[in-house]
Amino acid sequence: QVQPVESGGGSVQPGGSLRLSCAAAGYTDTFHCMAWFRQAPGKEREGIASIYTGGGSQYYADSVKGRFTISQDNVKNEVYLQMDNLKPEDTAMYYCAGTTEWACVGHFDDYNYWGQGTQVTVSS
């Protein structure tokens, strides 16, 4: 069983950048897609970016499109989320997750393996 582990969260001023990492040993042999989610207190968990582990396809929620970039290194067994031009409304706990479902590009419905999260705080 593969358990994703997130790292790289922290505090940053508006307009700044952070890079999150998700370690998941051998994930390309298990998951068809990996994704990043976030959840702020009192709000529903929101899927923000996903990537097909076989390469190529990426998908972004409108809230982060043009500012965040998901990528992977299948040799290091890591998935990344580069976050640029951060805004206070990006403040949340960020989670990495994987899904074994093959029809996973373009939606966030079927993720079944989750990390514990890393906190991102954007404030001045």
C-alpha positions in Angstrom: 0.0 0.0 0.0 1.2 3.5 -0.9 0.9 6.3 1.6 1.5 9.8 0.2 3.5 12.2 2.5 3.4 15.9 2.0 6.0 18.5 2.8 7.0 22.1 2.0 4.3 24.1 3.6 4.9 27.3 5.5 4.1 31.0 5.8 4.5 33.5 2.9 3.4 37.0 2.1 0.9 37.7 -0.7 2.5 37.5 -4.1 5.1 35.0 -2.8 5.7 31.4 -3.9 6.0 28.0 -2.3 6.7 24.5 -3.6 5.0 21.5 -2.1 6.3 18.0 -2.4 4.5 14.7 -2.1 6.5 11.5 -1.6 4.8 8.2 -2.6 7.2 5.3 -3.2 6.4 3.5 -6.4 3.3 5.6 -7.0 3.4 5.2 -10.8 2.9 1.4 -10.3 -0.2 2.0 -8.2 -2.0 5.3 -9.0 -3.4 6.4 -12.4 -3.6 10.0 -11.1 -2.1 12.0 -8.3 -3.8 15.2 -7.1 -3.5 18.1 -4.7 -6.4 19.2 -2.5 -6.8 21.9 0.0 -9.2 22.6 2.9 -9.6 25.8 4.9 -11.4 25.8 8.3 -15.2 25.6 7.8 -14.9 24.9 4.1 -15.3 21.9 1.9 -12.1 20.1 0.7 -11.3 21.4 -2.8 -9.4 19.6 -5.6 -7.0 22.0 -7.2 -4.6 20.1 -9.4 -4.2 16.6 -10.8 -1.8 14.8 -13.1 -1.9 11.5 -15.0 1.0 9.5 -13.6 1.7 8.0 -17.0 2.7 11.4 -18.2 1.1 14.3 -20.2 -2.3 15.3 -18.9 -2.8 17.9 -16.1 -5.9 19.5 -14.8 -6.5 22.6 -12.7 -9.3 24.1 -10.8 -10.2 27.6 -11.9 -9.2 29.0 -8.5 -5.5 28.2 -9.1 -5.3 28.0 -12.9 -2.4 30.1 -14.2 -0.8 30.4 -10.7 -0.1 26.8 -9.7 1.7 24.0 -11.6 1.6 20.3 -10.8 4.5 18.1 -11.9 6.1 14.8 -11.2 9.5 13.0 -11.0 8.8 9.3 -11.3 12.4 8.5 -10.7 12.4 10.2 -7.3 8.8 9.0 -6.7 7.6 12.6 -6.0 4.8 14.9 -7.1 5.2 18.7 -6.8 2.9 21.7 -6.6 4.6 25.0 -7.5 2.5 27.8 -6.2 3.1 31.3 -7.5 1.4 34.6 -6.9 -0.1 33.3 -3.6 -3.1 35.1 -2.2 -4.6 35.1 1.3 -7.5 33.0 0.1 -5.0 30.2 -0.7 -4.5 29.7 3.0 -5.4 26.1 3.8 -4.2 22.7 4.7 -2.9 21.1 1.5 -3.2 17.3 0.9 -1.7 15.0 -1.7 -3.8 12.0 -2.8 -3.7 9.2 -5.3 -6.4 7.2 -7.1 -6.3 3.7 -8.7 -9.2 4.7 -11.0 -8.2 5.1 -14.6 -10.8 7.7 -15.5 -9.2 10.3 -13.3 -8.1 13.2 -15.5 -10.4 16.2 -15.3 -12.1 15.5 -12.0 -11.4 14.9 -8.3 -14.0 12.3 -7.4 -12.3 9.0 -6.8 -9.2 9.6 -4.7 -8.7 6.8 -2.2 -5.2 7.3 -0.7 -4.4 10.4 1.2 -1.5 12.1 3.0 -1.8 13.9 6.3 -1.4 17.4 4.9 0.9 20.4 5.1 -0.2 23.9 6.1 0.1 26.9 3.8 -0.5 30.3 5.3 -0.5 33.5 3.1 -0.7 36.7 5.1 1.0 40.1 5.4 
